[in-house]
Amino acid sequence: MTTAVAIVGAGLGGLALARVLHVHGVGAVVYEREPARGARGQGGMLDIHSGQAALREAGLIDGFRAIARGEGQDMRLLDSDGTLLLREDTPPDAPQARPEVDRADLRDLLLDSLPEGVVRWGRAFESAADGVLRLEGGGSARYDLLVGADGANSRVRPLLTPARPAHTGQHVVELGIPDADRTHPELAAMVGRGNYWVLGDGQSLGAQRNGDGRVRLYLSFYRTPADWITTCGVPFHDPEAAKARLLELFAGWDPRSTALIGACDDVVVPRAITALPVGLTWPSRPDTTLLGDAAHLMPPAGEGANLALLDGAALGRAVAGHRGDPGAAVAEYERGMFERSAAAARQSAQLQEAMAAPDAARRMLAFFQPG
Ligand SMILES: Cc1cc2nc3c(=O)[nH]c(=O)nc-3n(C[C@H](O)[C@H](O)[C@H](O)COP(=O)(O)OP(=O)(O)OC[C@H]3O[C@@H](n4cnc5c(N)ncnc54)[C@H](O)[C@@H]3O)c2cc1C
């Protein structure tokens, strides 16, 4: 007996699940609200470490190695006065323990590994009851197992828990320097091949080399109120004025680092960082579950994409191992997922707390160089 699996969301977690099910000969349908694979920018680089086990299980580890950038593991850590605290350069023969990969490349690898028609583009989940899901704009489908892989603002989540993401006191403003090697070679060289972090009191500046030559900049503000985007005085609707104001907020920082802000183009995107409660669980239901950010959204600390991949692989394995008994598969999967995600959420919250501290640079140095 087969289980009809309906997956909501073609992010990394939903696609990893669909792929592992496919490897085990179990069919699934993925409903994705975006109209096509390239409809929305997929963001920057992801640091993939534990998630490599899921890609191996999905039969995609060689494809992953072909798109991963080992040199993206390079790191520079500085204090806001420009003092270099740590520099790590990856030797060419270093193991790819935490390579960086372009999010769009990784998503394409998963999408290309699925048979035509598994992903139904432009089909947004609206509601579900009694084994039938309904799609926005009309349409319905029967399922034995409904999987919410629909990210931070999951619409499947309320079927299992009233928990909602809450503001964590952090806001991130994302900017970028296109084709940095050509347009700003001295800044590109300063950032290097991987991650460049500058930490101050209540603020940080992170720069990251992307595979397409763009240097992506993340300006983090900690200890912020939930309405910071509208009350901080940065006119985000006017990119030039916004950059000028952001530079004022970084006054007193080493000008070599803040020159990165001045070099950015006019795409300035502010984001509130929200998270679900650490250690969130819910009473298991045999016909519905969640994975990835829908299940355990946490502050960005290099874990979310890895966990989404691991969740997808673990649920796929459980469904294949309990054919015709989705309740047993869900129970087995959720036991492992709750444990794994609670540990990662605790670690992410601790990292966020260290980044928010007045002595963030010293704390992060201790994190990277324990003892
Ligand atoms: C700035 C930033 C940097 C990050 N860096 C890293 C990193 O280096 N390493 C790391 O491990 N993690 C990182 N993360 C976290 C990581 O991006 C997420 O945890 C991960 O993408 C979650 O995957 P997911 O599949 O659960 O959800 P998503 O990737 O959010 O996918 C959800 C999908 O569901 C679709 N969807 C939503 N609603 C509906 C609906 N109603 N119907 C149908 N489809 C729907 C969406 O369109 C989307 O395609 C970072 C996050 C941020 C914000």
The ligand as an SDF file (V2000), in Angstrom:
LIG
                    3D

 53 58  0  0  0  0  0  0  0  0999 V2000
   20.1400   35.9250    5.5790 C   0  0  0  0  0  0  0  0  0  0  0  0
   20.0770   34.4320    5.8170 C   0  0  0  0  0  0  0  0  0  0  0  0
   21.2300   33.6420    5.6860 C   0  0  0  0  0  0  0  0  0  0  0  0
   21.1770   32.2600    5.9200 C   0  0  0  0  0  0  0  0  0  0  0  0
   22.3330   31.5260    5.8270 N   0  0  0  0  0  0  0  0  0  0  0  0
   22.2980   30.1940    6.0980 C   0  0  0  0  0  0  0  0  0  0  0  0
   23.4890   29.3710    6.0190 C   0  0  0  0  0  0  0  0  0  0  0  0
   24.5930   29.8320    5.6860 O   0  0  0  0  0  0  0  0  0  0  0  0
   23.3690   28.0330    6.3180 N   0  0  0  0  0  0  0  0  0  0  0  0
   22.1790   27.4810    6.6900 C   0  0  0  0  0  0  0  0  0  0  0  0
   22.1440   26.2740    6.9800 O   0  0  0  0  0  0  0  0  0  0  0  0
   21.0410   28.2250    6.7510 N   0  0  0  0  0  0  0  0  0  0  0  0
   21.0610   29.5500    6.4670 C   0  0  0  0  0  0  0  0  0  0  0  0
   19.9070   30.2930    6.5410 N   0  0  0  0  0  0  0  0  0  0  0  0
   18.6260   29.6370    6.8900 C   0  0  0  0  0  0  0  0  0  0  0  0
   18.0210   28.9200    5.6760 C   0  0  0  0  0  0  0  0  0  0  0  0
   17.9500   29.8190    4.5940 O   0  0  0  0  0  0  0  0  0  0  0  0
   16.6120   28.3760    5.9780 C   0  0  0  0  0  0  0  0  0  0  0  0
   16.6040   27.7790    7.2360 O   0  0  0  0  0  0  0  0  0  0  0  0
   16.1800   27.3400    4.9180 C   0  0  0  0  0  0  0  0  0  0  0  0
   16.1060   27.9290    3.6380 O   0  0  0  0  0  0  0  0  0  0  0  0
   14.8300   26.7260    5.2670 C   0  0  0  0  0  0  0  0  0  0  0  0
   14.4170   25.8710    4.2160 O   0  0  0  0  0  0  0  0  0  0  0  0
   12.9000   25.4260    4.1050 P   0  0  0  0  0  0  0  0  0  0  0  0
   12.8570   24.4630    2.9590 O   0  0  0  0  0  0  0  0  0  0  0  0
   12.4070   25.0150    5.4240 O   0  0  0  0  0  0  0  0  0  0  0  0
   12.0920   26.7610    3.7610 O   0  0  0  0  0  0  0  0  0  0  0  0
   12.2130   27.7920    2.5530 P   0  0  0  0  0  0  0  0  0  0  0  0
   13.5480   27.7430    1.9190 O   0  0  0  0  0  0  0  0  0  0  0  0
   11.7500   29.1060    3.1070 O   0  0  0  0  0  0  0  0  0  0  0  0
   11.1570   27.2680    1.4820 O   0  0  0  0  0  0  0  0  0  0  0  0
    9.7560   27.3700    1.6920 C   0  0  0  0  0  0  0  0  0  0  0  0
    9.0630   27.2740    0.3360 C   0  0  0  0  0  0  0  0  0  0  0  0
    7.6540   27.2080    0.5670 O   0  0  0  0  0  0  0  0  0  0  0  0
    6.9830   28.0460   -0.3610 C   0  0  0  0  0  0  0  0  0  0  0  0
    5.6830   28.4180    0.2170 N   0  0  0  0  0  0  0  0  0  0  0  0
    5.4380   29.2480    1.2480 C   0  0  0  0  0  0  0  0  0  0  0  0
    4.1190   29.3140    1.4980 N   0  0  0  0  0  0  0  0  0  0  0  0
    3.5070   28.5100    0.6080 C   0  0  0  0  0  0  0  0  0  0  0  0
    2.1440   28.1470    0.3560 C   0  0  0  0  0  0  0  0  0  0  0  0
    1.1290   28.6410    1.0880 N   0  0  0  0  0  0  0  0  0  0  0  0
    1.8790   27.2710   -0.6460 N   0  0  0  0  0  0  0  0  0  0  0  0
    2.8830   26.7220   -1.4090 C   0  0  0  0  0  0  0  0  0  0  0  0
    4.1970   27.0520   -1.2100 N   0  0  0  0  0  0  0  0  0  0  0  0
    4.4980   27.9180   -0.2230 C   0  0  0  0  0  0  0  0  0  0  0  0
    7.9310   29.2130   -0.5500 C   0  0  0  0  0  0  0  0  0  0  0  0
    7.6750   29.9330   -1.7380 O   0  0  0  0  0  0  0  0  0  0  0  0
    9.2900   28.4930   -0.5440 C   0  0  0  0  0  0  0  0  0  0  0  0
    9.6540   28.0810   -1.8520 O   0  0  0  0  0  0  0  0  0  0  0  0
   19.9420   31.6600    6.2920 C   0  0  0  0  0  0  0  0  0  0  0  0
   18.7710   32.4500    6.4060 C   0  0  0  0  0  0  0  0  0  0  0  0
   18.8420   33.8250    6.1780 C   0  0  0  0  0  0  0  0  0  0  0  0
   17.5720   34.6660    6.3170 C   0  0  0  0  0  0  0  0  0  0  0  0
  1  2  1  0
  2  3  1  0
  2 52  2  0
  3  4  2  0
  4  5  1  0
  4 50  1  0
  5  6  2  0
  6  7  1  0
  6 13  1  0
  7  8  2  0
  7  9  1  0
  9 10  1  0
 10 11  2  0
 10 12  1  0
 12 13  2  0
 13 14  1  0
 14 15  1  0
 14 50  1  0
 15 16  1  0
 16 17  1  0
 16 18  1  0
 18 19  1  0
 18 20  1  0
 20 21  1  0
 20 22  1  0
 22 23  1  0
 23 24  1  0
 24 25  2  0
 24 26  1  0
 24 27  1  0
 27 28  1  0
 28 29  2  0
 28 30  1  0
 28 31  1  0
 31 32  1  0
 32 33  1  0
 33 34  1  0
 33 48  1  0
 34 35  1  0
 35 36  1  0
 35 46  1  0
 36 37  1  0
 36 45  1  0
 37 38  2  0
 38 39  1  0
 39 40  1  0
 39 45  2  0
 40 41  1  0
 40 42  2  0
 42 43  1  0
 43 44  2  0
 44 45  1  0
 46 47  1  0
 46 48  1  0
 48 49  1  0
 50 51  2  0
 51 52  1  0
 52 53  1  0
M  END
$$$$
